[in-house]
Amino acid sequence: MTNMASMYCVKCKAKKEISDSDLTKTTVGKANRSALKGKCPDCGTTVFKFIKG
């Protein structure tokens, strides 16, 4: 079973389920906040979400 992350696509204006295999964990900004980055399965736009950790 593959885990899925729910992320908002700005272009589609809807939440999309993105598989963990398509996600990249990264850090952002001066505070080094953790985030997930991936691609929308419908339109291919980059989706982004801040996470704890």
MIVEXMAR-477135 format. One record per residue (C-alpha): residue in one letter; z, x, y. Coordinates in steps of 0.2 Angstrom, whole numbers, plus 5000, padded with zeros to 4 digits. Layout:
! residues N
[rec 'A'; [Z; X; Y]]
...
This chain:
! residues 53
[rec 'M'; [5000; 5000; 5000]]
[rec 'T'; [4995; 5007; 5017]]
[rec 'N'; [5007; 5005; 5032]]
[rec 'M'; [5000; 4997; 5048]]
[rec 'A'; [5005; 4999; 5066]]
[rec 'S'; [5002; 4985; 5078]]
[rec 'M'; [4995; 4991; 5094]]
[rec 'Y'; [4987; 4982; 5110]]
[rec 'C'; [4969; 4985; 5113]]
[rec 'V'; [4965; 4983; 5132]]
[rec 'K'; [4947; 4980; 5129]]
[rec 'C'; [4949; 4966; 5116]]
[rec 'K'; [4965; 4960; 5125]]
[rec 'A'; [4973; 4957; 5108]]
[rec 'K'; [4985; 4966; 5096]]
[rec 'K'; [4977; 4975; 5082]]
[rec 'E'; [4983; 4982; 5066]]
[rec 'I'; [4979; 5000; 5064]]
[rec 'S'; [4982; 5009; 5048]]
[rec 'D'; [4993; 5025; 5048]]
[rec 'S'; [4979; 5036; 5042]]
[rec 'D'; [4970; 5032; 5058]]
[rec 'L'; [4984; 5036; 5069]]
[rec 'T'; [4989; 5053; 5078]]
[rec 'K'; [5007; 5057; 5084]]
[rec 'T'; [5007; 5066; 5100]]
[rec 'T'; [5019; 5070; 5115]]
[rec 'V'; [5015; 5064; 5133]]
[rec 'G'; [5020; 5069; 5150]]
[rec 'K'; [5034; 5081; 5157]]
[rec 'A'; [5047; 5072; 5147]]
[rec 'N'; [5037; 5075; 5131]]
[rec 'R'; [5038; 5056; 5126]]
[rec 'S'; [5032; 5053; 5108]]
[rec 'A'; [5017; 5042; 5106]]
[rec 'L'; [5004; 5036; 5094]]
[rec 'K'; [4986; 5036; 5097]]
[rec 'G'; [4972; 5029; 5087]]
[rec 'K'; [4956; 5019; 5088]]
[rec 'C'; [4953; 5000; 5088]]
[rec 'P'; [4945; 4994; 5072]]
[rec 'D'; [4934; 4981; 5081]]
[rec 'C'; [4928; 4990; 5097]]
[rec 'G'; [4932; 5008; 5094]]
[rec 'T'; [4942; 5010; 5111]]
[rec 'T'; [4957; 5022; 5110]]
[rec 'V'; [4974; 5013; 5109]]
[rec 'F'; [4990; 5020; 5114]]
[rec 'K'; [5008; 5016; 5111]]
[rec 'F'; [5025; 5025; 5116]]
[rec 'I'; [5037; 5026; 5101]]
[rec 'K'; [5055; 5032; 5099]]
[rec 'G'; [5058; 5049; 5091]]
